């Protein structure tokens, strides 16, 4: 059987959607979550992984972000389903552009630095894993915006009243407030 690994561009420059080969049988499934040579053969950029992070989310409706870190990120789920929203926060004509995708173990996203990523869990026990090409640092400068900013037009499956969010995420500015602060 041919490997269904496929890399797809999006309307946000540098943001890539990846279809992964998920091999299933009566025991469960197996996937190559990241295979550099196969990805690069389809135009994936050079990506030197220095850290692997995992976030576990027990409940449906956990909503994290929108956070733009100063590094590139390769996101995949090990368990469950989540709605991901990516916002281009870089200066330029695509600033404020949004892409959404439902994440599951059979796909992945490559999010370039300067794009804000966020997600909302659609099932219990979501395991969200991401590879990055820079080490986390307390001095890193993040760009943070409000996930439920109406100006972004994100059609979240679970609205702000039922979403489970941190106080910090609730306090992020809107895109317009971020622009005024610059």
C-alpha distance (Angstrom), angle and dihedral (degrees) to the residues before:
residue distance angle dihedral
X1 . . .
X2 3.80 . .
X3 3.79 116.9 .
X4 3.84 106.7 -105.8
X5 3.82 91.9 -152.3
X6 3.81 106.0 138.5
X7 3.79 133.0 170.6
X8 3.82 117.1 -150.1
X9 3.80 129.8 -171.0
X10 3.80 121.5 -135.5
X11 3.80 137.9 -156.4
X12 3.83 88.6 -89.0
X13 3.82 110.6 76.9
X14 3.81 110.9 -114.0
X15 3.82 95.3 8.8
X16 3.80 108.3 121.7
X17 3.80 132.8 -168.4
X18 3.78 114.4 -151.1
X19 3.80 126.9 -160.8
X20 3.81 108.1 -152.8
X21 3.79 128.9 -155.7
X22 3.81 106.4 -109.5
X23 3.81 110.6 -167.8
X24 3.81 110.0 -160.4
X25 3.80 134.2 -176.4
X26 3.80 138.0 149.3
X27 3.81 91.3 -65.2
X28 3.79 96.7 54.2
X29 3.80 130.4 -95.7
X30 3.80 143.3 -53.1
X31 3.79 130.3 -157.9
X32 3.75 139.8 173.9
X33 3.79 94.9 -124.6
X34 3.80 92.7 -168.5
X35 3.79 125.7 8.5
X36 3.80 109.8 172.4
X37 3.83 99.9 -161.3
X38 3.81 94.8 48.9
X39 3.81 92.4 45.8
X40 3.81 94.5 46.1
X41 3.83 89.6 50.3
X42 3.82 85.8 63.9
X43 3.80 95.5 49.0
X44 3.81 100.0 -88.2
X45 3.84 109.4 156.4
X46 3.79 124.3 -111.7
X47 3.79 105.3 -81.9
X48 3.80 121.4 -177.5
X49 3.79 107.3 -163.6
X50 3.81 115.4 -144.6
X51 3.80 102.2 161.8
X52 3.81 139.7 25.4
X53 3.82 118.4 -154.0
X54 3.79 128.9 -171.3
X55 3.79 128.6 -164.7
X56 3.81 120.6 -166.9
X57 3.81 118.2 -158.5
X58 3.81 116.7 -172.1
X59 3.80 100.2 -171.4
X60 3.81 137.9 57.5
X61 3.81 111.7 -109.4
X62 3.80 99.6 34.3
X63 3.80 103.4 151.3
X64 3.81 120.8 -165.9
X65 3.79 128.6 -176.3
X66 2.98 155.1 -39.8
X67 3.83 90.7 -141.0
X68 3.81 127.7 156.4
X69 3.77 110.4 -165.6
X70 3.82 127.3 -168.0
X71 3.82 92.7 -108.7
X72 3.78 140.4 62.0
X73 3.78 118.7 -98.0
X74 3.81 134.6 -155.4
X75 3.82 109.8 -158.8
X76 3.80 128.4 -164.3
X77 3.79 135.2 156.0
X78 3.78 121.8 -124.5
X79 3.81 92.0 -170.9
X80 3.80 138.1 9.5
X81 3.79 134.1 4.5
X82 3.78 131.4 -74.4
X83 3.79 137.8 178.9
X84 3.82 109.6 -126.5
X85 3.80 125.1 -160.1
X86 3.80 120.0 -169.1
X87 3.81 121.4 -168.7
X88 3.80 124.7 -166.9
X89 3.81 105.0 -129.3
X90 3.79 96.3 170.4
X91 3.79 120.9 111.5
X92 3.79 112.1 -95.9
X93 3.78 143.9 68.9
X94 3.83 94.2 -51.8
X95 3.83 94.9 52.6
X96 3.80 107.7 133.0
X97 3.82 94.1 18.3
X98 3.82 113.1 141.0
X99 3.80 132.0 -151.6
X100 3.80 122.7 -174.9
X101 3.78 131.5 -167.5
X102 3.78 137.0 169.4
X103 3.79 107.7 -118.8
X104 3.82 123.4 -148.6
X105 3.81 133.3 153.2
X106 3.82 91.3 -80.5
X107 3.79 97.3 63.4
X108 3.80 142.5 43.1
X109 3.80 141.9 -168.2
X110 3.78 131.9 -136.2
X111 3.82 108.5 -152.0
X112 3.81 116.2 -168.3
X113 3.79 120.5 -140.7
X114 3.77 112.5 -85.0
X115 3.79 94.0 37.2
X116 3.78 115.9 106.9
X117 3.76 117.2 -131.3
X118 3.75 130.0 -161.5
X119 3.76 138.0 161.5
X120 3.78 143.1 -167.2
X121 3.79 122.9 -151.4
X122 3.80 116.2 -120.1
X123 3.81 96.7 -177.2
X124 3.79 134.0 32.9
X125 3.80 120.1 -95.0
X126 3.80 99.1 27.8
X127 3.80 114.3 -179.3
X128 3.82 108.5 -159.1
X129 3.79 114.9 -171.2
X130 3.77 128.7 -175.1
X131 3.76 137.3 -177.6
X132 3.81 119.8 -149.4
X133 3.79 135.5 -168.8
X134 3.81 97.9 -142.5
X135 3.79 130.1 51.0
X136 3.79 118.4 -108.6
X137 3.79 112.5 -104.0
X138 3.81 131.4 -177.0
X139 3.81 86.1 -132.9
X140 3.82 94.4 56.5
X141 3.80 114.1 122.3
X142 3.79 113.3 -128.4
X143 3.77 129.4 -170.6
X144 3.80 109.0 -141.0
X145 3.80 128.6 -172.9
X146 3.78 137.2 173.8
X147 3.83 113.2 -86.6
X148 3.80 93.0 -149.0
X149 3.82 96.5 47.3
X150 3.83 102.8 143.1
X151 3.82 90.4 -146.1
X152 3.82 89.2 68.1
X153 3.81 92.1 57.6
X154 3.81 94.1 -145.2
X155 3.80 109.9 168.1
X156 3.81 97.5 -146.6
X157 3.82 113.6 -165.7
X158 3.82 89.4 -135.4
X159 3.80 117.8 41.4
X160 3.80 127.3 -130.5
X161 3.81 94.8 -95.5
X162 3.82 93.5 58.4
X163 3.82 98.2 32.5
X164 3.79 117.7 106.8
X165 3.81 107.0 -131.4
X166 3.76 138.4 161.1
X167 3.79 119.2 -110.4
X168 3.80 87.4 -118.3
X169 3.82 92.5 56.9
X170 3.82 91.1 47.0
X171 3.79 89.5 55.7
X172 3.81 97.2 56.2
X173 3.81 116.2 119.2
X174 3.78 124.4 -109.9
X175 3.79 119.8 -107.1
X176 3.83 89.8 -101.3
X177 3.82 91.8 50.5
X178 3.79 89.8 48.9
X179 3.81 90.3 52.4
X180 3.82 91.0 50.8
X181 3.81 91.6 50.9
X182 3.82 92.4 55.6
